[in-house]
């Protein structure tokens, strides 16, 4: 169980620390001393749920590292890979925590793109390069946001408009959004909303692991 907990902790921290936003719209990376800023209690709670459910499902394989890793990969992908792409696209990762992080981050960013009405296929490099994942989301936010808010006029107005549009479209539950709305700094506000999206995605999908392991 300790090994499972360590692997999942690494994966979720990876997922929480690699988000970034559009460089042309006051980009902000959430990584700062590798700590979560806004939803650490929620991450801890959902991580405990994921670890407990995966531990229950994969306990029979815990004595054999290869079988354990295969079990963790299979169950996590089955529960979290809504795109049905990550299971195979992330399989090049030898380390199971990297694989889980790849599946979690990739599917979360695809979920955001869909909420922003971008259903185009992800770029070929999306699953294999960290920057490609972020670049794909950046392109969506910039292109869709500019289409919505216009590309001319006061920069501050455009950024504010795009931010309002982004918040509306991703539609975080009020229990999460209220915490972000209190952020006065635009970068912190954006970082909070992106972190909240990851929390929501994990919260929505973690119960599937429990259903699979019963």
Helices and strands as residue ranges (DSSP letters): H 2-17, G 23-25, H 40-58, G 59-61, H 65-80, H 86-89, H 96-115, H 130-149, H 155-170, H 174-181, H 186-212
